[in-house]
Amino acid sequence: MSDLAARIAGAPISWGVCEVPGWGWQYDPETVLAEMRDVGIAATEFGPDGFLPDDPAEKAKTLADLGLRAVGGFVPVVLHDAAHDPVPEVARALESFVAAGASTLVIAAATGSDGYDGRPVLDDNGWSTLLANLDRLTELAAAQGVLATIHPHVGTMIENADDVRRVLAGSTIGLTLDTGHLLIGGVDPVALTLKHTTRIKHTHLKDVDAAWAAKVQSGEVSYTDAVREGMYRPLGAGDVDLAAIVATLESSGYTGWYVLEQDTILQSRPTDEGPVADVRASITHLRSLAESTTNPTNAAAPASTTGPAATALGLASAADGPAAAGGARASATDGGSVGDAGDGTERGEVG
């Protein structure tokens, strides 16, 4: 079996644990971490503030007591506001990373508001501030022996293809490849992986029902409502070409983590075994992909996301070039000012 199997990690969001106020019923850390361990996950991201102990030493001990390695964590922080310095809050977060031996900082460009159902559009000054802060945080983390990455994420300042292009061209930070958020944001994750493999330093593997993703893009439903309705699927049960992505990464020499994520909202405590059933199914699927990377006959050939669902999302294949995708979600444009609704920004392949 490929050593990919040893690089499978978990995240509390698959158990419905999220930083958004009112997200849903939340499991306690003991249950989540024990279930991770019991299904064979050897490492995890931290989860939101308050899920694990705030004290860095206690946080490290909590994971160690359950035999779990610390991968790192998701840190949403405002980067675009010149009046806000993100360094102090990221420096505090890095204390826990260092104490627990975690190696990867996953930054999200927060809007400054709760939730992920909308975002403003940045003007050039906002983008200049954001990109400069990304490089500052990259240097800050590196000084602590931690690798900083940026996570394109629905409802943040870096969501769609144009946003990702700006980050890749205007900063040195590595990329967290989140296969679900990229697709929902209108980016072809397969094409991005093929074209920018060397910038990918961390991976969140998600699978998505593309029909629900299209509804989010059009503004028919909110992101939160789509998550509640099951937009995220166990790996292999959605519309993301995970086999092509994993094959591309592994053939490139990628040695980073594959963090399994299936964003979940729980209305109440499950009466059955709960989210761990889907986690188990995702592990089985990813291990099958790990097997295929050691057998070229079975390995999937890299191919871009195509078909009616992809077209509805404005996804483009590497050969097709960018595809336009309108919709009610706000998106960034060159020289644009802060505004609200859809502007028909070109989406698809990241150049």
N, C-alpha and C positions, 0 to 999 in steps of 0.2 A: 504494500500500500504506500502511496505517496506520503511524504511528510506533511502534506496538506492536512491530513487527518489530525495531526498533533497541533495544528494552528487554528482549530475551531474554538471560538470563544462565544460567550453568551452576553446578554444585556437584559437588565430588568424590564425594559419596555415590552419585551415579549410576554411578560407576566402582568402587563397593564400598569406598571409603575412609571409615572411620567411627571415632569416638572410643571405641567400646566395646571393651574388651579381648577378644581372641579372636573378633572379628567375622568374620574370614575373611582370605583372601589379599588383600594390598594392593598396588595399583599404585604406582609411583614418581611423584612430582609432574611430572617432565619428560614422561612419557608422557601423563598425564591432561591437562595444560595444552596440550600440542601437539595432542592429538586435539580438545580444545575449539576451539582456533583453526582447525583444519583443517575442522571441520564448520560453521564460520561463527559460533560463539559469540564475542562480543566482550568479555564480562565474566564474572567468577566470584566466588563467595564463597570464603573462605579455606580451608575445610576444617578438620579438627580440629587441635589443638595438635600440633606435631611434623611435620605434613605439609609445610608450607612452613617456611623458616628462621625461627628464633625472633627474630632481630634484626630490628627494624622496617624498617630501611633495606634489608637483604638481602631481606626478604619483598617489599617494594615493587619492588626491582630484578628479582627472579625473574619477577614478573608482567609488568613492563614489557618485559623482554627478549623475551617471547613475544607482545607486543602485546595483552595482556589488561588491561582495566580492573578495578579492585578494587571490588566491590559492598559488601563488609562480611563479616560472618561470624556463625556460630552459637556462642554462648557459654553453655554450661550452668553454672548457678551456684546454690548453695543460698540460698534467699531466706526460708524459713519459720522458721529457727532463730535465736532471739534472741541466742544466744551466738556466732553467726557473722556477721561483717561482710563483705558481698559487695563493698564498694566497692574495696578494694585490688586484688583480682584483675581486676575489670572495668576499673579505671583502667589496669592494665598492658596489658590487651587493647586498650584505646583508643589506646595509643601506636602500635600497628601500623596501626590504622584511619587515624589522622591521617597517618602517614608515607606510606601508600599512596594517600591521597586517597579512602578508602572512606567512604561516607555513612550506612550502615545497620548498627546493632547489633541482632542477633537473639538475644534472651535466652530461655533455657529455664529453667523453675523446677525445677532438679535435686532429686532425692530425697536425694542424699548417698550413694547406692549405685550400683554399676556396672550398666549395662544398663537396658532399658526393659520388663522383664517383670513388674513389680509396683511398687506404691507404697503408702505409708501414707495414711491419711485425716487431714486437718488438723482441729483444733479451732478455736474462734474466736480464741484467742490466736495460733495459728500463722497464720491468715489475716490477722490484723491486722498481724503482722510482715511477711508476704509483700507485702501491698499497700503498706505504707509503704516497703519497699525498692524496689518498682517505681518509685515516684515519686522516690526518691532517685537511682536509676540513670538515670531520664529526665533529671533536672537535670544529673547528672554528664556524661552524653553530650552534652547540648545545649551545655554550656560548651566542649566541644571541637569543636562544629560537626557533631556526629553525631546522627542520629535513632535513638532507642531504640525497639524494639518487643518485644512479648512473643509467644512462639511456643507456642500450645497444642500439646502433643506427648504421644503415648501414653507411659505410664510415667513421667510427670513430675507435679508437683503441680497442673498445669493441663492437664487432659485432656478433661473432659466438659462438657456444656452448663451445668451448675450452676457449675463452675469458671470458665467463660468469662463467665457472667453476673456473678459476683462481681468479676472483673477489670474489666469494662466499667463497672460501677457504682461500684467502690471505688478506682479509680486513674485517672490521666490518660494512661497510656502508650498508644502506638499498637499496632495489632495486626498481626502477621504472619499472613496468611491462608494456612494450609497445608491445601490441599483434601483431602489424603489423611489426615493425622492427625486432622483434624476429623471426617471420616466414620467413621474407625475408632473414634474416641472417642465416637461416638453423636450427633454434631452435624451438622445439615443445613447443608452449606457454602453452598448456594444461598440458603437463607433467611437465614443469617447475613450474607451479602454484601448482600442486599437491605435488610436492616434496619439494618445498622451500617456502611454503606459509608464514611462519613466517618472511622471509626476505623481503617480498613485502610490501612496505610502501606507495606506490603511484601507480596509474594505468592510463595509456593512452590507451583507447579503440580505436583500429583501426580495420577495416576489409580490406581484401586484396584479389585481384584476384590472385590465386596461379599460374596460367599459366604465368602471367607477372612476378611474383616473381621468378619463375624458370628461366625465360630468363635473369633476373638480375644476378642470381647465376651463370649461365653458361657463362656470359659475352657477351651474344648475344645482349643485349641492356644495356645502362647505367641506373643507378638508376634514374637520372633526367629525361631521356627520358621516362622511365616507368611511373613515376609520371605524366608527361605531357599527357601520353596516357590513364590515368585513372586506374592505378594499385590499388590505394586506392578507396574503395567503401563505400557507406553509410553502417552503421552497419546493419548486417543481410543480406546484398547483396553480400558478399564475401565468402571466404572459411575458415575463422577463426571460431572455435567453441566457440563463445562468451558466449553462454548459459552455457556451462560446466565451463568456467573460472569464470564467475560471481557467479555461484552456489557454486563453491569451495571456493572462497573468502568469500562470505557471510556466509557460514556455518562455516568458520574458525573464525569468529568474526572480520573480516576486517572492519575498520571504516573509511578508507581513501576515497579520492576523486576518482571519475571516470571521467576522462577528455576525452571528445569526440574529436577525431581528424580524419580528412580526408585530408591528405596533398594534396594540390591543386596548380596547376600552371595556372594562367590566362594570356591569350595572350593580352587581352584588357578588358576594362570595359564591363561587361556583359550587353546585351540588355534586358534580362529577369530578373527574381528576383535573379539570380546568385546562389552562393554556399549555401545560407541560405536554399534553398529547400532541399538539401541533409542533412544539419544539422537538419532540422525539422524531416526528415525521421529517422535519427539516434536517435533522442530523443524519437520518438514514439517506436522504437524497444527496446531501453534500458528500457523504462518505462514498456514495456511488460515483460521484464526479471525481473524487480523489482517486478511485480505482481507475477511472478512464484516463486520467492523466499519465498513468504508468503504462497504458496500452494504446499506442497510437491508432490502432485499428478501430478502437471504440471511441476515441476522443472526438469531441464535436469540432467541426471546422468553424473558425470564427465567422460570424455572419451578423449583419446588422438587423435590428428589430424592424420588421416589415409587416405588411398585411393591413386589413381594415382598421384594426384597433390602433395600430401605430399611426396610420394616416390620420385618424381622428384626433390623435394627440399632437399632430404636427411633427412627427419624428421623421428623420431622413436617414436613408442608408448612406454609406460612405460614397456610393456612386451617384446617388440622387442629388446630393448637396442639401443646403438648408431648405426647410419647408416652412411656409408661413402658418402660424396658428394664432388666430384671434382668441378672444375670450374675455371673461369678466375679471380675471385676476390682474392686478397691477403688475407691470414689468418695467425693467430699466431700459432706457434709450439713451443714445449718445446725446449729451447736452441737454437732456430732459430736466424738467423741474419736478419737485415733489407733487405727486398727483394721486389719483385713485384708480380709475377703471382701465379696462383692457385697451391697449393701444395698437394691437396687431403686430407687436414686436416679432421679428423673425425668430423662429425657434427650430431646433433640430440638431444637426451635427455641429459640434463645437470645432471651430477652425483653429 
